[in-house]
Amino acid sequence: MSEISLTFPDGAVKRFDETTTPLAVAASISKSLAKKSVSAKLNGEYVGMNDIIPASGDFQLITTSDDEAVSLLRHSASHLLAQALKRIPKFANMHFGVGPFIDNGFYYDTDNGAGNQVSVEDFSEIEAMMHKIVAEDLPIVSRELTRDEALKTFLEDPYKVELISDLPVDEKITIAVQGDHVELDKGGLVPSTGWIKHFKLTSVAGAYWRGKSSNPMMQRIYGIAEWKQADVDAEVQRREEAKERDHRTIGRDLDLFFTSQEVGSGLPVWLPNGATIRRQVERYITDKELANGYQHVYTPVLSNLNLYKTSGHWDHYREDMFPPMDMGDGEFLELRPMNCPSHIMVFKHKPRSYRELPMRIAELGMMHRYEKSGALTGLSRVREMTLNDGHTFVEPEKLEEEFKSILTMMMGVYRDFDITDYRFRLSYRDPQNTEKYFDDDDMWEKSQAQLKRAMDDLKLDYFEAEGEAAFYGPKLDVQTKTALGGEETMSTIQLDFLLPERFNLTYIGADGQDNHRPVMLHRGIVGTMERFTAYLIEMYKGAFPTWLSPLQVQIIPVNLGAHGDYATSVQKHLQDTGLRANVETKDAKMGYLIREAQTNKIPYTLVLGDSEVDNNTVTVRRYGQDKTETMSYSAFQNLILEDVSNYSRQMPNN
């Protein structure tokens, strides 16, 4: 009998007969290893534990302790879901799209045609069937099919037929078989259904087939799968917490913003409370930028299409831009997708000297993106957005100095907003992707090295990621952990040697020559007002620190007739110092009014009765606290002004 030679990660080489399986290999090493081995890899490709190892090569066993093992479990759970659905009579004619693992879970895209769609009420029945299949402990094995065999196998499922038909002619087609269920699959599954013990179905949603709005709408069934039930329970609890923090829910409850089809999808309307939060953020960041040498400008939300052709946005981001507007005289106007070409024109407006550099231009610039309807989400994914945008034009030799200055300002802003859970990503080009990135190897190598050197000089930790750069240059991205457990880019600093070249930007150097080329730095500190506000809503769970809170003080007179004048006087004094205060005029019981102020998450509630009127005092209750404290009005004014001036860092419930 012929043999194969397997090279293990430690360099050891062992020989086995040609019919051996990964399970047999693991068992030959130790019984305990066989019990915890989930799958294997041969030359980087998955081989199921029950499959014959097809050839010699580099061999690796994946155990439950490996990070990628839980992804294989979740992938397998999606197959388990499909098998369970097919066994339930009302879903027996279900068609299936794709069922991958995702962060914290899995999903399967399904289509029951004219039959019953899956609802949350069906979950208990489906889960019961899944547990039954788990108890059967069906081995999972892979088989290779010809294209004709594969098409015949999935003849009744149009989605699988489409996937098979789209595969390259020379593509190897494999299936995964578990009992009476067959899946089109490339591998990466647990040894048997008995391994998939701990799972929970969580939700259903609509999803276009293959992500295209022109394709049929399918039903996406989501679930959780973990090695331990405790981890499933923890994930369920995390998601419940996420629901409580969802900025759309809080935005509705606190009257911050709304969206409607009548206005237009992805076009949020800011209500007075939400507008107040946004205004505070805008004032804060504008003052911070002015203090750091930025000059604020206003530039048009519409520009000539040629501007974006010159910049390269038309070539690289056309699908994300709205269609141009034909003005009928040969001019085409475009809703701007980026602000940088506008700021370039500010620089180019007149001759510049090296004495003006670095020239820092900033704007709260409105932009528009052609987002698909299915991608729109509250404030976090919209079609119209206002970016806290800035661009610096700098002498090449002072590039790293300016980069460090921007990053220092950025970290100061994070301190003021109490944002602490973030990490730095150096985003480089993918040198193999010649279509996405400007083709200039020397420029890329030089700029990426400068970016890395600046971070090393600042002694800041970072990780590197190929393929995340802008088309014109590398960047530093600040990856912030959201309150819902995800990660998103909050801030960015981008190096750009390309656009100054494309727009032929020059400045007069110390030698008197007008042929010096500046380098451009793009930067956004807090991103868009929409996404940043959504982030703040979820981070604070609607309980904003005093300096950001739409209403900072709720004043409740015990008796409006007897104490209303004093309440109005206190309100006016507070407003005269720039604070936001309101006098409660509803005719309701005191306990109800105090609870309502707490429900609305107002930082301070003042109760004013006979004693407060006679002694010029206020009785103060802070949000989230049961106790009250009586103090002079002047003492309270000093307290709240200090609270605002230090960005509420001393607040106990932040």
QUITA-V69175 format. One record per residue. N is the residue number from 1. RES is the residue in three letters. BURIAL is + if it has 24 or more other C-alpha atoms within 12 Angstrom, else -. Layout:
BEGIN
N,RES,BURIAL  N,RES,BURIAL
END
This chain:
BEGIN
1,MET,-  2,SER,-  3,GLU,-  4,ILE,+  5,SER,-  6,LEU,+  7,THR,-  8,PHE,+  9,PRO,-  10,ASP,-  11,GLY,-  12,ALA,-  13,VAL,-  14,LYS,-  15,ARG,-  16,PHE,+  17,ASP,-  18,GLU,-  19,THR,-  20,THR,+  21,THR,+  22,PRO,+  23,LEU,+  24,ALA,+  25,VAL,+  26,ALA,+  27,ALA,-  28,SER,-  29,ILE,-  30,SER,-  31,LYS,-  32,SER,-  33,LEU,-  34,ALA,+  35,LYS,+  36,LYS,+  37,SER,+  38,VAL,+  39,SER,+  40,ALA,+  41,LYS,+  42,LEU,+  43,ASN,-  44,GLY,-  45,GLU,-  46,TYR,+  47,VAL,+  48,GLY,+  49,MET,+  50,ASN,+  51,ASP,+  52,ILE,+  53,ILE,+  54,PRO,+  55,ALA,+  56,SER,+  57,GLY,+  58,ASP,+  59,PHE,+  60,GLN,+  61,LEU,+  62,ILE,+  63,THR,+  64,THR,+  65,SER,-  66,ASP,-  67,ASP,-  68,GLU,+  69,ALA,+  70,VAL,+  71,SER,+  72,LEU,+  73,LEU,+  74,ARG,+  75,HIS,+  76,SER,+  77,ALA,+  78,SER,+  79,HIS,+  80,LEU,+  81,LEU,+  82,ALA,+  83,GLN,+  84,ALA,+  85,LEU,+  86,LYS,+  87,ARG,+  88,ILE,+  89,PRO,-  90,LYS,-  91,PHE,+  92,ALA,+  93,ASN,+  94,MET,+  95,HIS,+  96,PHE,+  97,GLY,+  98,VAL,+  99,GLY,+  100,PRO,+  101,PHE,+  102,ILE,-  103,ASP,-  104,ASN,+  105,GLY,+  106,PHE,+  107,TYR,+  108,TYR,+  109,ASP,+  110,THR,+  111,ASP,+  112,ASN,+  113,GLY,-  114,ALA,-  115,GLY,-  116,ASN,-  117,GLN,+  118,VAL,+  119,SER,-  120,VAL,-  121,GLU,-  122,ASP,-  123,PHE,+  124,SER,-  125,GLU,+  126,ILE,+  127,GLU,+  128,ALA,-  129,MET,+  130,MET,+  131,HIS,+  132,LYS,-  133,ILE,+  134,VAL,+  135,ALA,-  136,GLU,-  137,ASP,-  138,LEU,+  139,PRO,+  140,ILE,+  141,VAL,+  142,SER,+  143,ARG,+  144,GLU,+  145,LEU,-  146,THR,-  147,ARG,+  148,ASP,-  149,GLU,-  150,ALA,+  151,LEU,+  152,LYS,-  153,THR,+  154,PHE,+  155,LEU,-  156,GLU,-  157,ASP,+  158,PRO,+  159,TYR,+  160,LYS,+  161,VAL,+  162,GLU,-  163,LEU,+  164,ILE,+  165,SER,-  166,ASP,-  167,LEU,-  168,PRO,-  169,VAL,-  170,ASP,-  171,GLU,-  172,LYS,-  173,ILE,+  174,THR,+  175,ILE,+  176,ALA,+  177,VAL,+  178,GLN,+  179,GLY,-  180,ASP,-  181,HIS,+  182,VAL,+  183,GLU,+  184,LEU,+  185,ASP,+  186,LYS,+  187,GLY,+  188,GLY,+  189,LEU,+  190,VAL,+  191,PRO,+  192,SER,+  193,THR,+  194,GLY,+  195,TRP,+  196,ILE,+  197,LYS,+  198,HIS,+  199,PHE,+  200,LYS,+  201,LEU,+  202,THR,+  203,SER,+  204,VAL,+  205,ALA,-  206,GLY,+  207,ALA,+  208,TYR,+  209,TRP,+  210,ARG,-  211,GLY,-  212,LYS,-  213,SER,-  214,SER,-  215,ASN,-  216,PRO,-  217,MET,-  218,MET,+  219,GLN,+  220,ARG,+  221,ILE,+  222,TYR,+  223,GLY,+  224,ILE,+  225,ALA,+  226,GLU,+  227,TRP,+  228,LYS,-  229,GLN,-  230,ALA,-  231,ASP,-  232,VAL,+  233,ASP,-  234,ALA,-  235,GLU,+  236,VAL,+  237,GLN,-  238,ARG,-  239,ARG,+  240,GLU,-  241,GLU,-  242,ALA,+  243,LYS,-  244,GLU,-  245,ARG,+  246,ASP,+  247,HIS,+  248,ARG,+  249,THR,+  250,ILE,+  251,GLY,+  252,ARG,+  253,ASP,-  254,LEU,+  255,ASP,+  256,LEU,+  257,PHE,+  258,PHE,+  259,THR,+  260,SER,-  261,GLN,-  262,GLU,-  263,VAL,-  264,GLY,-  265,SER,+  266,GLY,+  267,LEU,+  268,PRO,+  269,VAL,+  270,TRP,+  271,LEU,-  272,PRO,-  273,ASN,+  274,GLY,+  275,ALA,+  276,THR,+  277,ILE,+  278,ARG,+  279,ARG,+  280,GLN,+  281,VAL,+  282,GLU,+  283,ARG,-  284,TYR,+  285,ILE,+  286,THR,+  287,ASP,-  288,LYS,+  289,GLU,+  290,LEU,-  291,ALA,-  292,ASN,+  293,GLY,+  294,TYR,+  295,GLN,+  296,HIS,+  297,VAL,+  298,TYR,-  299,THR,+  300,PRO,+  301,VAL,+  302,LEU,+  303,SER,+  304,ASN,+  305,LEU,+  306,ASN,-  307,LEU,+  308,TYR,+  309,LYS,+  310,THR,+  311,SER,+  312,GLY,+  313,HIS,+  314,TRP,+  315,ASP,-  316,HIS,-  317,TYR,+  318,ARG,-  319,GLU,-  320,ASP,-  321,MET,+  322,PHE,+  323,PRO,-  324,PRO,+  325,MET,-  326,ASP,-  327,MET,-  328,GLY,-  329,ASP,-  330,GLY,-  331,GLU,-  332,PHE,-  333,LEU,+  334,GLU,+  335,LEU,+  336,ARG,+  337,PRO,+  338,MET,+  339,ASN,+  340,CYS,+  341,PRO,+  342,SER,+  343,HIS,+  344,ILE,+  345,MET,+  346,VAL,+  347,PHE,+  348,LYS,-  349,HIS,-  350,LYS,-  351,PRO,-  352,ARG,+  353,SER,+  354,TYR,+  355,ARG,-  356,GLU,+  357,LEU,+  358,PRO,+  359,MET,+  360,ARG,+  361,ILE,+  362,ALA,+  363,GLU,+  364,LEU,+  365,GLY,+  366,MET,+  367,MET,+  368,HIS,+  369,ARG,+  370,TYR,+  371,GLU,+  372,LYS,-  373,SER,-  374,GLY,-  375,ALA,-  376,LEU,+  377,THR,+  378,GLY,+  379,LEU,+  380,SER,+  381,ARG,+  382,VAL,+  383,ARG,+  384,GLU,+  385,MET,+  386,THR,+  387,LEU,+  388,ASN,+  389,ASP,+  390,GLY,+  391,HIS,+  392,THR,+  393,PHE,+  394,VAL,+  395,GLU,+  396,PRO,+  397,GLU,-  398,LYS,-  399,LEU,+  400,GLU,+  401,GLU,+  402,GLU,+  403,PHE,+  404,LYS,+  405,SER,+  406,ILE,+  407,LEU,+  408,THR,-  409,MET,+  410,MET,+  411,MET,+  412,GLY,-  413,VAL,+  414,TYR,+  415,ARG,-  416,ASP,+  417,PHE,+  418,ASP,-  419,ILE,+  420,THR,-  421,ASP,-  422,TYR,+  423,ARG,+  424,PHE,+  425,ARG,+  426,LEU,+  427,SER,+  428,TYR,+  429,ARG,+  430,ASP,+  431,PRO,-  432,GLN,-  433,ASN,-  434,THR,-  435,GLU,-  436,LYS,-  437,TYR,+  438,PHE,+  439,ASP,-  440,ASP,-  441,ASP,-  442,ASP,-  443,MET,+  444,TRP,+  445,GLU,-  446,LYS,-  447,SER,+  448,GLN,+  449,ALA,-  450,GLN,+  451,LEU,+  452,LYS,+  453,ARG,-  454,ALA,+  455,MET,+  456,ASP,-  457,ASP,-  458,LEU,-  459,LYS,-  460,LEU,-  461,ASP,-  462,TYR,-  463,PHE,-  464,GLU,+  465,ALA,-  466,GLU,-  467,GLY,-  468,GLU,+  469,ALA,+  470,ALA,+  471,PHE,+  472,TYR,+  473,GLY,+  474,PRO,+  475,LYS,+  476,LEU,+  477,ASP,+  478,VAL,+  479,GLN,+  480,THR,+  481,LYS,-  482,THR,+  483,ALA,+  484,LEU,+  485,GLY,+  486,GLY,-  487,GLU,-  488,GLU,+  489,THR,+  490,MET,+  491,SER,+  492,THR,+  493,ILE,+  494,GLN,+  495,LEU,+  496,ASP,+  497,PHE,+  498,LEU,+  499,LEU,+  500,PRO,+  501,GLU,-  502,ARG,+  503,PHE,+  504,ASN,-  505,LEU,+  506,THR,+  507,TYR,+  508,ILE,-  509,GLY,-  510,ALA,-  511,ASP,-  512,GLY,-  513,GLN,-  514,ASP,-  515,ASN,-  516,HIS,+  517,ARG,+  518,PRO,+  519,VAL,+  520,MET,+  521,LEU,+  522,HIS,+  523,ARG,+  524,GLY,+  525,ILE,+  526,VAL,+  527,GLY,+  528,THR,+  529,MET,+  530,GLU,+  531,ARG,+  532,PHE,+  533,THR,+  534,ALA,+  535,TYR,+  536,LEU,+  537,ILE,+  538,GLU,+  539,MET,+  540,TYR,+  541,LYS,+  542,GLY,+  543,ALA,+  544,PHE,+  545,PRO,+  546,THR,+  547,TRP,+  548,LEU,+  549,SER,+  550,PRO,+  551,LEU,+  552,GLN,+  553,VAL,+  554,GLN,+  555,ILE,+  556,ILE,+  557,PRO,+  558,VAL,+  559,ASN,+  560,LEU,+  561,GLY,-  562,ALA,-  563,HIS,+  564,GLY,+  565,ASP,-  566,TYR,+  567,ALA,+  568,THR,+  569,SER,-  570,VAL,+  571,GLN,+  572,LYS,-  573,HIS,-  574,LEU,+  575,GLN,-  576,ASP,-  577,THR,-  578,GLY,-  579,LEU,+  580,ARG,+  581,ALA,+  582,ASN,+  583,VAL,+  584,GLU,+  585,THR,-  586,LYS,-  587,ASP,-  588,ALA,-  589,LYS,-  590,MET,+  591,GLY,-  592,TYR,-  593,LEU,+  594,ILE,+  595,ARG,-  596,GLU,-  597,ALA,+  598,GLN,+  599,THR,-  600,ASN,+  601,LYS,+  602,ILE,+  603,PRO,+  604,TYR,+  605,THR,+  606,LEU,+  607,VAL,+  608,LEU,+  609,GLY,+  610,ASP,-  611,SER,-  612,GLU,+  613,VAL,+  614,ASP,-  615,ASN,-  616,ASN,-  617,THR,+  618,VAL,+  619,THR,+  620,VAL,+  621,ARG,+  622,ARG,+  623,TYR,+  624,GLY,+  625,GLN,-  626,ASP,-  627,LYS,-  628,THR,-  629,GLU,-  630,THR,+  631,MET,-  632,SER,-  633,TYR,+  634,SER,-  635,ALA,-  636,PHE,+  637,GLN,+  638,ASN,-  639,LEU,-  640,ILE,+  641,LEU,+  642,GLU,-  643,ASP,+  644,VAL,+  645,SER,-  646,ASN,-  647,TYR,+  648,SER,+  649,ARG,-  650,GLN,-  651,MET,+  652,PRO,-  653,ASN,-  654,ASN,+
END
